[in-house]
């Protein structure tokens, strides 16, 4: 046992002897590496995209919302009483002015017309006889063969017969009109809704008016919207500065103001019309003015009752300064943009912003035309930092304007 333990101790000692040189070698290597100097290499400045603001004429718009409305609409009612005999159109079909849509029994009204005509013929004959007698009496009066009173009495009889004939003629006209009402005609070109009464029902009773259907004309089509009182005053003020009429009742001038609209699923404002009506009074309950525009609708793409986005011009700037809307930030001091100086150092400029035109926004003050504005990489730039600018050019406001423009703007007037 003693010999065995001595052998194991000798083995462990040899292992310690082998490990100790390795540890010492590692410590020396670590100490030698600590003797070299480490130098800090700063990171490269961040890259940002910069562009000078556009300096060009722009049209200022007012963005609102509205609804389409039919150009004309009318309820087709039965104006005479009788059984409904025919429906002469297909529900929802387009019809022309004067086309018969419904037929009401006409036998009774045809008989009434014939009776009125017969009475007229009878009384015309009586009038003719009275006129002959009057001529004879006047001749005899001149010959002193009868008293003058007799001729005068016959003259009154002729006048009475003439009045009777006039009444008979009016009865004929009335009967003819009632007979015409048995055919319900389209008052204008349009589309007719589904019929409300089936064949065989009595219509046109004196108790209630029977609506048979409704006809609407949608070419052209109206768009109704409202303008707030401050917006109206701003438009009138801009018109006065531009030397344009300020009265909302000048219909000739209204027809020259273009109005653009777009549906919910359309980009931009593809439909062009013009202003048609401005209410002469302000609604005291809402503080708004009712406005209407008119649009061609040859393809019937616009239906009454649709929600539309409305855009109308409210002014013009000959030399507007524009930059990317994404380049504008906000702080407690107001809106600002980051610009890169000649030393590639970021500076912050407080600006006053105007209206949005597509992806661009008008800068009314605080920015110079030769400033290089950070348009991309704003999150990597802050005042006083040095950056690596990459210059680019902005797209024109007219070319870049699209449907992503805001659909409403606050009541503010560009100055």
DOBA-556552 format. One record per residue (C-alpha): x, y, z. Coordinates in steps of 0.2 Angstrom, whole numbers, plus 2048, in hexadecimal, padded with zeros to 3 digits. Example, Ala and Ser with C-alpha at 12.3 -4.5 7.8 and 13.67 -1.06 7.14 Angstrom:
2
83E7EA8278447FB824
end
This chain:
415
80080080080E80C8048178087F480680C7EA80481D7F38158227EF81381E7DD8038297DC80C8387E581A8377D980D8387CA8048477D18148507D481984E7C28088557BC80A8647C781B8677C08148667AE8058727B280F87F7BB81A8847AC80A8857A18028917AD81189C7AE81289D79C8018A379A8038B07A88138B779F8098B778E7FB8C17968078CD79E8108D078E8008D47857FB8E179280A8EB78D8038F077C7F99007797E69007747E090F7697CE9147687C79157567B79207557A991974A7A692273979993073978792973578192B72377293672076993B71076794E70D75E95870075B96B6FE7499716FF73F9736EF73C9856EA72D9856DE71B98C6DB70E9816E46FB9816E56F49816F76E59756F96D89737066D496170A6C395C7106B694E70F6A594D70769894170069193F6EE67F9446EA6749416DB67294F6CF65F94C6CE6549416D864193F6D76349346DF62892C6D161792D6D86059296D25FC9396CE5EC9306CA5E29226D25E19116CA5E89006C95FA8FE6C55FA8F56B460C8F46AE61E8F76B46288FC6A463A8FB6AA6468F06B364B8F56C565B8FF6C565B9016B26619116AA65291B6A165092A69664693969963493669363492369462591B69C6299126AC61890D6B360690B6AC5F690F6B65E59096AF5DF9166A35CE91169E5C591C6AA5D092B6A55CE9286935BB9286955BC93869F5C59406915B993A6845AA94168E5B39516905B695267D5A494E67A59E95C6855AA96867D5A396366C59196667259497767959E97C66A58F97866058398266B59099066A58F99065757C99065757C99F6635899A865857E9A664956F9AC6525799BB65857E9C064656C9BF6415659C964F5729D764C56D9D763A55B9D963F55F9E664B5679F163E5589EF63454D9F46435449E46425479DF65454A9E866455C9EB66855A9E26785589D26705689D36675719D86775699C96805709BD6725819C56745819C068657C9AE68158B9AD6765979B36835909A668F5919986825A399D67F5A799C69259F98B6925AA9856845B998C68D5B498169C5B29726915C397568A5CB97569B5C296569F5C995D6905DB9636945D995D6A65D294C6A15E194B6945ED94F6A25E69426AD5E793569F5F993969D5FC9366B05F79246AD6099226A56169266B262592D6A76379306AC6399436AF64C9426AA65A9366A565F92B6B465E91B6BD64E9146C564E90B6D56448FB6D86318FD6D76288FF6E86168F96E26128EA6D86068E86CA5F48E76CF5F48F36DE5EA9026DF5F59126DE5F29246DF5E59246ED5E09356F45E59307055F892E7026049316F460A9206ED61D9206E96209146DB6339166DA6419236DA64B9296CB65D9306CE6689396C167B9376C568393E6B668894B6BA68A9486CD68B9546DC6989536EA69295C6FA69E9617086A096F7156AD97D7186B09847296AE99672C6C199972F6C599071F6B899A7156BF9AA71C6D09A57176CB9A07066C29B17046D29BA70A6DD9B16FE6D19B56F06D19C76F46E59C86F46E59BF6E36D89CB6DC6CB9BE6DA6B89BF6DE6B49BD6F16A19BA6EF69B9A86F168C9AC6E56979B06D66929A06CC69D9A46BD6AC9A56C96A79956D26A798B6C26BA98F6C06BF9886D16C59766CE6C09696DB6C89576DC6C19486E56C79366E86BE9276EF6C491D6FE6CD9106F36D591C6E76E69246E76E69376E66D89416DF6D493A6CD6C39426CB6C29546C56B39606C66B09726CB6A797C6D969497D6D668D9856E569198E6F56849917026809A470567F9A171868999972668198B73068099274267F98174968F97A74269898A73C69A98372B69598771968E97B70D6979796FD69396F6ED69E9696DE6989616CE6A19536C569F94A6B469A9386B76999316A669E91F6AB6929206BA6A191B6C569B9276D368C9226DC68292E6E868692C6FA6989286F86A592F7046B39396FB6C29426FF6C19546F86CF9606F36CD9726EE6DA9806EA6DB98E6F76EA9976F26FA9976E870C99B6ED7189A06DF72899B6E972598E6F673298570072F97270273896470A73495270F72695071C73194272473F94F72773595A73373595674572C95E75473296476572C97077373397E76872897975972C97074873E96F74374A96773675B96173776896972A77A96472678697372679697471B7A096B72A79495C72978D96173A77A95F73E77196F74275F97174775497E74074398374773698573872498A73571B97D72B70D97F71E70397371570796170F70995D6FD70B94B6FB71B94670472195870571C96671071D97970E72A98271972399371C73299A72674299472F74B98B72075699271275598B70076898670176697C71176A96971075C96171A75D95072174F94671875593471C75E92E72C75793B73775792E74676A92D74476D94074476C94C75277295F75578596075678994F74F79394D74078C94273279093C72078394571577E93D70577694A6FA7669476EF7589516E77469526EC73894E6E072D95C6DA71D95F6E471295E6D571A94D6D071B9466E170994A6E76FF93B6E96F19336F36FB9337036F79457066EE9497156DB9497136D895871F6E19677256DF9737336D79847316E798E72C6EB99A71F6FC9997167059AA719
end
